[in-house]
Amino acid sequence: MTPKPEQTMAGHIRVDAGELIRPCHSHPGQLKLPYRHYHHGIPGRPVGVFLGGGPGMSNLGFRPPKAWLEVMDLLVLEYRGVGRCQPALGSRFFREALEAPIPRLARAGTDALQARLQQGFEDLRHQGMVFSDFGLVAMADDIEALRMKLGLDSVMLIAHSFGTRIAQIMQTRHRTSVRASLLLSVNTPGGLIWYPDETRSVWRRWCDSAEARNTGLDTPVRKLLDTGWSRPGGWHDNDSRALMLAFFMSFNDASRLKAMKTLLAAHQSSSVAWWLMGKSFSLFTRFSFNWADFFVKGYLADADQQAVTLSDQQGLNALFQSPSALLFAGLDGFFATGGQREEQYPIDYQNTWLVTGEFDPSTPVERWPEAVPTSRRIMLPGAGHIEALSAARREGQAWLREMMGA
């Protein structure tokens, strides 16, 4: 029996909290997905669906800006496998994999990590989880099921980062159900595998910026982009952890400079800040992601051995080496436990708008799909990954109005 939505009020906005129940192959045969519907109770208003980042992160905590709700109602549906979804994916082995020794950010020397990841996949199968239940197609179909449940006409998709992967499948599989899409920091197919050559391109662009010149970092960073990063003396496992954390910190404007300054200091001599960054990696693994969800969804979306090999090769002398070669080192264990990459779809980019930060190495503008007209591509000067969502909170109403009028 489907629970009735609970309604609260936020100013003149009604917030219906309900639950979408979806059949699945995993134990116990169904998934319970909470959702929130922010609306004015006025029939015929445009409706948007928000899809946040990840994988390994809940979607339900998003609160829409007031400016968005002035022009549309909004749906926020929890993602499968994470957050308040019942059941959620979980296994301690995935976090333990990331706490195993990391010789370098490369595939070589990752035997302990690979073994732990395979234990994680085996543990999930023992729990009765079927990996295909947690892929992009299933999550896109959840949105369509909720749209039909609520009796809505076509919706607008507002997505950030990994959420844009779900949006792209939704607008392709259910074209008539999607009016338009606003993709913030768009992650195109294959986009969970980062290529060091593209990362280098983003940082070279940054070296030409006023920020780089004003901080005096343009010249030393250019040198590292040419030679790669190393430490005085022997390489330590803690260096790999610090380098991984520095890579994630480099995604966003607020932490980009701190990451690069710390990295440069450690390149020249011993650095307490660098040592602390490496130690902080343990906190990052404990509190940042649901790693079972991260690896299952990431591998379902982009389990491509050739792409991982290319990323690994490009990372040999790269600034951040190859974080993706490390994170995707467990593919053999995934395949051995019945996992496989999802079917790939040619994406339909009709009525799609893109917004990406100029200095975003996670979802770089180098990967913008050519099918989207240049008039619908916005590059945010000086911005990183999260700043695309921040800009949408501030300026998104104008973008949404433009999409509605197209």
C-alpha positions as CSV (number, residue, x, y, z in Angstrom):
1,M,0.0,0.0,0.0
2,T,1.5,3.4,-1.0
3,P,1.6,5.9,1.9
4,K,-0.3,9.2,1.4
5,P,1.9,12.3,1.1
6,E,2.4,14.4,4.2
7,Q,2.0,18.1,3.6
8,T,3.8,21.0,5.3
9,M,3.9,24.7,4.5
10,A,7.0,26.9,3.8
11,G,5.6,30.4,3.3
12,H,3.2,30.1,0.4
13,I,4.9,26.9,-0.8
14,R,3.4,23.5,0.0
15,V,5.8,20.6,0.6
16,D,4.3,17.2,0.0
17,A,6.5,14.4,1.4
18,G,5.7,11.1,-0.2
19,E,7.1,7.7,-1.1
20,L,7.6,6.0,-4.4
21,I,7.7,2.2,-4.3
22,R,9.5,0.6,-7.2
23,P,9.8,-3.2,-8.0
24,C,13.4,-4.5,-8.3
25,H,15.4,-7.7,-8.5
26,S,17.3,-7.1,-5.2
27,H,16.1,-8.3,-1.9
28,P,13.3,-7.7,-0.7
29,G,11.8,-7.2,-4.2
30,Q,11.0,-3.5,-3.9
31,L,12.7,-0.1,-3.3
32,K,11.1,2.7,-1.2
33,L,12.2,6.1,-2.4
34,P,11.1,9.2,-0.5
35,Y,10.4,12.3,-2.4
36,R,9.4,16.0,-1.7
37,H,7.1,18.0,-3.9
38,Y,7.4,21.8,-3.6
39,H,4.4,23.4,-5.1
40,H,1.8,26.2,-5.0
41,G,-1.3,24.0,-5.4
42,I,-2.0,25.7,-8.7
43,P,-2.8,23.4,-11.6
44,G,-0.8,23.9,-14.8
45,R,2.3,25.4,-13.3
46,P,5.6,24.2,-14.8
47,V,7.3,21.5,-12.8
48,G,11.0,20.8,-12.5
49,V,12.9,17.8,-11.2
50,F,16.2,18.3,-9.4
51,L,19.0,15.7,-9.7
52,G,22.1,16.4,-7.5
53,G,25.6,15.1,-7.6
54,G,27.2,11.8,-6.6
55,P,27.4,8.9,-6.9
56,G,27.4,7.9,-3.3
57,M,25.4,10.9,-2.2
58,S,21.7,11.4,-1.2
59,N,19.5,13.7,-3.4
60,L,16.8,14.3,-0.9
61,G,18.5,17.0,1.1
62,F,18.3,19.6,-1.6
63,R,16.3,22.7,-0.8
64,P,15.2,24.7,-3.9
65,P,15.9,28.4,-4.0
66,K,13.0,30.7,-3.6
67,A,13.7,32.2,-7.0
68,W,13.2,28.9,-8.7
69,L,9.8,28.3,-7.0
70,E,8.6,31.7,-8.2
71,V,8.5,30.3,-11.8
72,M,8.0,26.5,-11.2
73,D,7.1,23.8,-8.8
74,L,9.9,21.3,-8.0
75,L,10.3,17.6,-7.3
76,V,13.2,16.1,-5.4
77,L,13.3,12.3,-5.4
78,E,15.8,10.2,-3.4
79,Y,18.3,8.1,-5.4
80,R,18.3,4.4,-5.3
81,G,20.8,2.7,-3.1
82,V,21.7,5.7,-0.9
83,G,20.5,8.1,1.7
84,R,16.9,7.3,2.8
85,C,16.3,4.7,0.1
86,Q,15.2,1.4,1.6
87,P,17.2,-0.7,1.2
88,A,20.5,1.2,0.7
89,L,23.7,-0.2,-0.5
90,G,26.3,-0.8,2.2
91,S,29.5,-2.8,2.8
92,R,32.5,-1.9,4.9
93,F,34.9,-3.4,2.4
94,F,34.7,-0.5,0.0
95,R,35.9,2.0,2.6
96,E,38.5,-0.5,3.7
97,A,39.7,-0.7,0.1
98,L,40.5,3.0,0.1
99,E,42.4,2.6,3.4
100,A,44.6,0.0,1.9
101,P,48.2,1.0,0.9
102,I,48.3,3.2,-2.1
103,P,51.7,3.2,-3.8
104,R,50.7,5.8,-6.4
105,L,47.6,7.1,-8.1
106,A,47.8,4.3,-10.7
107,R,46.6,0.8,-11.3
108,A,50.0,-0.8,-10.5
109,G,50.4,-2.0,-6.9
110,T,46.7,-2.0,-6.2
111,D,46.3,-5.7,-5.4
112,A,45.1,-5.0,-1.8
113,L,42.6,-2.4,-3.0
114,Q,41.3,-4.8,-5.7
115,A,40.9,-7.6,-3.3
116,R,38.9,-5.4,-0.9
117,L,36.7,-4.1,-3.7
118,Q,35.9,-7.6,-4.8
119,Q,35.0,-8.5,-1.2
120,G,32.6,-5.5,-1.3
121,F,30.9,-6.6,-4.4
122,E,30.6,-10.2,-3.1
123,D,29.2,-8.9,0.2
124,L,26.5,-7.0,-1.7
125,R,25.6,-10.0,-3.7
126,H,25.4,-12.1,-0.5
127,Q,23.0,-9.4,0.8
128,G,20.7,-10.1,-2.2
129,M,21.7,-7.0,-4.1
130,V,21.5,-7.1,-7.9
131,F,23.8,-4.4,-9.3
132,S,21.6,-3.5,-12.4
133,D,18.9,-2.3,-10.0
134,F,21.1,0.7,-9.2
135,G,22.1,2.0,-12.7
136,L,21.3,5.2,-14.6
137,V,18.4,3.6,-16.6
138,A,16.6,2.5,-13.4
139,M,17.1,5.9,-11.8
140,A,15.8,7.7,-15.0
141,D,12.8,5.4,-15.0
142,D,12.1,6.3,-11.3
143,I,11.6,9.9,-12.4
144,E,9.2,8.9,-15.1
145,A,7.3,6.7,-12.6
146,L,7.0,9.6,-10.2
147,R,5.8,11.9,-12.9
148,M,3.1,9.5,-13.9
149,K,2.2,8.8,-10.3
150,L,1.6,12.5,-9.7
151,G,-0.2,13.0,-13.0
152,L,2.2,15.6,-14.3
153,D,2.7,16.8,-17.8
154,S,6.3,17.1,-19.2
155,V,8.8,18.3,-16.7
156,M,12.0,20.3,-16.8
157,L,15.2,18.7,-15.5
158,I,17.7,20.7,-13.4
159,A,20.7,18.5,-12.7
160,H,24.3,18.9,-11.3
161,S,27.3,16.7,-11.8
162,F,26.4,13.0,-11.6
163,G,22.8,14.0,-11.7
164,T,23.3,15.1,-15.3
165,R,24.0,11.5,-16.2
166,I,20.6,10.5,-15.0
167,A,19.1,13.5,-16.7
168,Q,20.7,12.6,-20.0
169,I,19.2,9.1,-19.9
170,M,15.8,10.5,-18.8
171,Q,15.6,12.9,-21.7
172,T,16.6,10.2,-24.1
173,R,14.4,7.3,-22.9
174,H,11.4,9.5,-22.1
175,R,11.8,12.3,-24.6
176,T,8.1,13.4,-24.6
177,S,8.2,13.6,-20.8
178,V,11.0,16.2,-20.7
179,R,10.3,19.7,-21.7
180,A,13.9,21.0,-21.4
181,S,17.1,20.3,-19.4
182,L,19.5,22.5,-17.5
183,L,22.7,20.5,-17.0
184,L,25.1,22.1,-14.5
185,S,28.7,20.8,-14.6
186,V,27.6,18.2,-17.2
187,N,29.0,14.8,-16.9
188,T,28.8,13.2,-20.3
189,P,28.9,9.5,-21.0
190,G,32.3,8.1,-19.8
191,G,32.7,11.2,-17.6
192,L,33.4,9.4,-14.4
193,I,36.8,8.5,-15.8
194,W,39.1,11.5,-15.7
195,Y,41.8,11.8,-18.3
196,P,45.0,13.5,-17.0
197,D,45.5,15.2,-20.4
198,E,42.1,17.0,-20.0
199,T,43.1,17.9,-16.4
200,R,46.3,19.3,-17.7
201,S,44.4,21.4,-20.3
202,V,42.1,22.9,-17.6
203,W,45.1,23.8,-15.4
204,R,47.0,25.4,-18.4
205,R,43.9,27.5,-18.9
206,W,44.0,28.5,-15.2
207,C,47.7,29.4,-15.5
208,D,46.6,32.1,-18.0
209,S,44.2,33.6,-15.5
210,A,44.5,36.7,-13.3
211,E,44.2,34.5,-10.2
212,A,47.3,32.5,-11.2
213,R,49.4,35.6,-12.1
214,N,48.3,37.6,-9.0
215,T,49.3,34.7,-6.7
216,G,52.5,34.0,-8.4
217,L,51.6,30.4,-9.0
218,D,51.4,30.5,-12.8
219,T,55.1,29.7,-13.5
220,P,55.6,26.9,-10.9
221,V,52.3,25.3,-11.8
222,R,53.2,25.4,-15.5
223,K,56.5,23.6,-14.7
224,L,54.7,20.9,-12.8
225,L,52.3,20.4,-15.7
226,D,55.3,19.7,-17.9
227,T,57.3,17.5,-15.5
228,G,54.7,15.9,-13.1
229,W,54.7,16.1,-9.4
230,S,57.2,14.4,-7.1
231,R,58.4,14.6,-3.5
232,P,62.0,15.1,-2.2
233,G,63.3,11.8,-1.0
234,G,61.3,8.6,-1.1
235,W,57.6,8.4,-2.0
236,H,55.3,7.5,0.9
237,D,51.8,6.1,1.0
238,N,50.7,9.3,2.7
239,D,51.8,11.2,-0.4
240,S,49.4,9.3,-2.5
241,R,46.5,10.0,-0.1
242,A,47.4,13.7,0.1
243,L,47.6,13.8,-3.7
244,M,44.2,12.2,-4.1
245,L,42.6,14.7,-1.6
246,A,44.4,17.6,-3.4
247,F,42.8,16.4,-6.7
248,F,39.3,16.5,-5.2
249,M,40.0,19.9,-3.6
250,S,41.0,21.3,-6.9
251,F,37.5,20.8,-8.3
252,N,36.2,23.9,-6.6
253,D,37.1,27.6,-6.5
254,A,37.0,27.8,-2.6
255,S,39.7,25.1,-2.1
256,R,41.6,25.2,-5.4
257,L,44.3,27.6,-4.3
258,K,44.8,25.9,-0.9
259,A,45.3,22.5,-2.6
260,M,47.8,23.9,-5.2
261,K,49.8,25.9,-2.6
262,T,50.1,22.9,-0.4
263,L,51.1,20.6,-3.3
264,L,53.8,23.1,-4.4
265,A,55.2,23.4,-0.9
266,A,55.5,19.6,-0.5
267,H,57.2,19.4,-3.9
268,Q,60.0,21.7,-2.7
269,S,60.5,20.4,0.9
270,S,58.9,18.6,3.8
271,S,55.5,20.1,4.6
272,V,53.4,19.7,7.7
273,A,50.3,20.8,5.8
274,W,50.9,18.1,3.2
275,W,51.4,15.5,5.9
276,L,48.1,16.6,7.5
277,M,46.3,16.5,4.1
278,G,47.4,12.9,3.8
279,K,46.1,12.0,7.2
280,S,42.8,13.8,6.4
281,F,42.2,11.4,3.6
282,S,40.9,8.9,6.2
283,L,38.2,11.4,7.3
284,F,37.3,12.0,3.7
285,T,36.7,8.3,3.1
286,R,34.6,8.0,6.3
287,F,32.3,11.0,5.8
288,S,32.2,12.0,2.2
289,F,30.4,9.2,0.2
290,N,28.5,6.0,0.6
291,W,31.3,4.1,-1.1
292,A,29.3,1.0,-1.9
293,D,26.9,3.2,-3.9
294,F,29.8,5.1,-5.4
295,F,31.5,2.1,-6.8
296,V,28.4,0.2,-7.9
297,K,26.9,3.1,-9.8
298,G,30.3,4.3,-11.1
299,Y,31.2,0.9,-12.5
300,L,27.7,0.4,-14.0
301,A,27.9,3.7,-15.8
302,D,31.5,3.7,-17.0
303,A,33.2,0.3,-16.6
304,D,35.4,0.6,-19.6
305,Q,38.8,-1.2,-19.3
306,Q,40.2,0.6,-22.4
307,A,39.3,4.0,-21.0
308,V,40.9,3.2,-17.6
309,T,44.1,1.9,-19.3
310,L,44.3,5.2,-21.3
311,S,43.8,7.2,-18.1
312,D,46.5,5.2,-16.4
313,Q,49.0,5.7,-19.2
314,Q,48.3,9.5,-19.4
315,G,48.9,9.7,-15.6
316,L,52.5,8.4,-15.7
317,N,54.0,11.9,-15.6
318,A,50.9,14.0,-14.8
319,L,50.5,16.5,-12.0
320,F,47.8,14.4,-10.2
321,Q,48.9,11.1,-11.8
322,S,45.6,9.1,-12.5
323,P,43.0,9.0,-9.7
324,S,40.6,7.2,-12.1
325,A,43.1,4.4,-12.7
326,L,43.1,3.8,-8.9
327,L,39.3,4.2,-8.4
328,F,38.5,1.9,-11.3
329,A,41.1,-0.7,-10.4
330,G,38.4,-3.1,-9.2
331,L,36.7,-3.7,-12.5
332,D,37.9,-7.4,-12.6
333,G,36.2,-8.0,-9.3
334,F,33.0,-6.3,-10.4
335,F,32.9,-8.4,-13.6
336,A,33.7,-11.6,-11.6
337,T,30.7,-11.0,-9.3
338,G,28.2,-10.5,-12.2
339,G,28.5,-6.8,-12.8
340,Q,28.6,-5.3,-16.3
341,R,28.5,-1.8,-17.8
342,E,25.0,-0.6,-18.7
343,E,23.9,-0.4,-22.3
344,Q,25.1,2.9,-23.8
345,Y,22.6,5.3,-25.4
346,P,23.2,8.0,-28.0
347,I,22.0,11.0,-26.0
348,D,19.2,13.3,-27.3
349,Y,20.3,16.9,-26.5
350,Q,17.1,18.6,-27.7
351,N,16.2,21.6,-25.6
352,T,19.4,21.2,-23.4
353,W,21.3,24.1,-21.8
354,L,24.8,23.6,-20.3
355,V,26.5,25.6,-17.5
356,T,30.1,24.7,-16.5
357,G,32.9,26.4,-14.6
358,E,36.0,27.5,-16.6
359,F,38.4,25.8,-14.3
360,D,36.4,22.6,-13.5
361,P,38.7,19.5,-14.0
362,S,36.0,17.1,-13.0
363,T,33.5,17.9,-15.8
364,P,35.6,20.1,-18.1
365,V,34.3,22.1,-21.0
366,E,36.5,20.0,-23.2
367,R,33.8,17.3,-22.9
368,W,30.8,19.5,-23.9
369,P,28.7,17.6,-26.4
370,E,28.8,19.2,-29.8
371,A,25.1,18.6,-30.3
372,V,24.2,21.4,-27.9
373,P,24.3,24.8,-29.8
374,T,26.9,27.3,-28.6
375,S,24.1,29.7,-27.7
376,R,23.0,27.3,-25.0
377,R,26.4,26.8,-23.5
378,I,27.5,29.0,-20.6
379,M,31.1,28.9,-19.3
380,L,31.4,30.6,-15.9
381,P,34.6,32.6,-15.7
382,G,37.0,31.5,-12.9
383,A,34.5,28.9,-11.6
384,G,35.0,25.3,-10.6
385,H,32.7,22.3,-10.2
386,I,30.3,23.3,-7.4
387,E,30.2,26.9,-8.5
388,A,27.9,25.9,-11.4
389,L,25.2,24.9,-8.9
390,S,25.9,28.0,-6.8
391,A,25.4,30.2,-9.9
392,A,22.2,28.4,-10.7
393,R,20.9,29.2,-7.2
394,R,21.6,32.9,-7.9
395,E,20.9,33.3,-11.6
396,G,18.9,30.2,-12.4
397,Q,15.5,31.9,-12.6
398,A,16.6,33.7,-15.8
399,W,17.9,30.5,-17.3
400,L,14.7,28.7,-16.5
401,R,12.6,31.5,-18.0
402,E,14.6,31.3,-21.2
403,M,14.1,27.5,-21.3
404,M,10.4,27.8,-20.8
405,G,10.1,30.3,-23.6
406,A,12.2,28.3,-26.1
